Amino acid sequence: MAIDEDRLSETFAVLANSTRRAILARLAEGAATVNELAEPFEMTLPAISKHIKVLERAGLVVRGQRAQYRPCVLDAAPLEEVASWAEQYRPVWRSASTGWTTTSHNSDGKRRASEHDD
């Protein structure tokens, strides 16, 4: 699967905000109205609506339309792209769980590698 770099960058930028991540976590449980999404936050409804619009532009949220009821629904496609991108690093994090090497500096400024056992 070819990854759209621009879309991937946009998804990461959107996910950098904790409020938007919390909204997505709630939508992972099922559809919700803007009012339902706003309940746990101490911010205005217009502020929550702006976050939802950002999520919509990134393709992470879709607004349904049933008469007066317009629920928000999670669209996982951009998250699947993030997962596909991250998958290339699986060997790195697998080896990291068995012991990894980091670089630090001696007092004279020279680099040295050190083993970490967790």
C-alpha positions in Angstrom: 0.0 0.0 0.0 1.5 3.3 -1.1 1.3 5.9 1.7 0.2 9.5 0.9 2.9 11.5 2.7 0.8 14.7 2.8 -2.2 12.9 4.4 0.1 11.1 6.8 1.6 14.4 7.9 -1.8 16.0 8.3 -3.0 13.0 10.4 0.0 13.3 12.7 -0.6 17.0 13.1 -4.2 16.5 14.0 -3.4 13.7 16.4 -0.8 16.0 18.2 -3.7 17.6 20.0 -4.9 15.8 23.2 -8.5 17.1 22.9 -8.8 15.7 19.4 -7.3 12.4 20.5 -9.9 12.2 23.3 -12.7 12.9 20.8 -11.4 10.1 18.6 -11.2 7.8 21.6 -14.9 8.6 22.4 -15.9 8.0 18.8 -14.1 4.6 18.8 -16.9 3.6 21.2 -19.6 4.6 18.7 -21.3 7.6 17.1 -21.9 10.7 19.2 -23.4 14.2 18.8 -21.3 17.3 19.2 -23.0 17.9 22.6 -22.1 14.4 23.7 -18.5 14.9 22.6 -18.4 18.2 24.4 -19.6 16.8 27.8 -16.2 15.8 29.3 -14.4 19.0 28.3 -14.4 22.4 30.0 -14.6 24.4 26.8 -17.3 26.0 24.8 -19.4 24.2 22.2 -17.9 26.3 19.4 -14.4 25.3 20.5 -15.3 21.6 20.4 -17.0 22.2 17.0 -13.7 23.6 15.7 -11.8 20.5 16.8 -14.4 18.3 15.1 -14.0 20.3 11.9 -10.3 19.8 12.0 -10.9 16.0 12.4 -13.4 16.1 9.5 -10.9 17.9 7.2 -8.3 15.2 8.0 -10.8 12.5 7.2 -10.9 11.1 10.7 -14.6 12.1 11.4 -17.6 11.9 9.2 -20.9 13.7 10.1 -24.0 11.6 9.5 -27.3 13.2 8.6 -30.5 11.7 9.9 -33.2 14.5 10.0 -32.1 16.9 12.8 -29.6 14.4 14.3 -26.1 14.7 12.8 -23.9 12.2 14.7 -20.1 12.2 14.3 -18.6 8.9 13.4 -15.0 7.8 13.4 -13.4 7.0 10.0 -10.4 4.8 10.7 -8.8 5.0 7.2 -6.2 7.7 8.1 -5.4 5.7 11.3 -4.8 2.6 9.2 -2.3 4.6 7.2 -0.5 5.6 10.4 -0.4 2.0 11.5 0.9 0.9 8.1 3.6 3.6 8.3 4.6 2.6 11.8 4.7 -1.1 10.9 8.0 -0.6 9.2 9.5 0.1 12.6 8.2 -3.1 14.3 11.7 -4.7 14.1 13.1 -1.7 15.9 10.7 -1.7 18.8 10.9 -5.5 19.1 14.7 -5.3 19.5 14.2 -2.4 21.8 12.1 -4.5 24.2 15.0 -7.0 24.5 17.7 -4.4 25.2 18.7 -1.3 23.3 21.6 1.0 22.9 21.5 4.8 23.3 24.1 7.4 22.7 25.3 9.7 25.5 28.3 11.9 25.8 31.4 11.7 28.0 32.5 14.7 30.0 35.0 15.5 27.2 32.1 15.6 24.7 32.9 12.3 23.0 30.0 10.0 22.2 29.6 6.7 23.9 27.0 3.9 23.5 25.5 2.3 26.6 23.3 -0.7 27.0 20.0 -0.5 28.8 18.4 -3.5 30.5 14.8 -3.1 31.3 
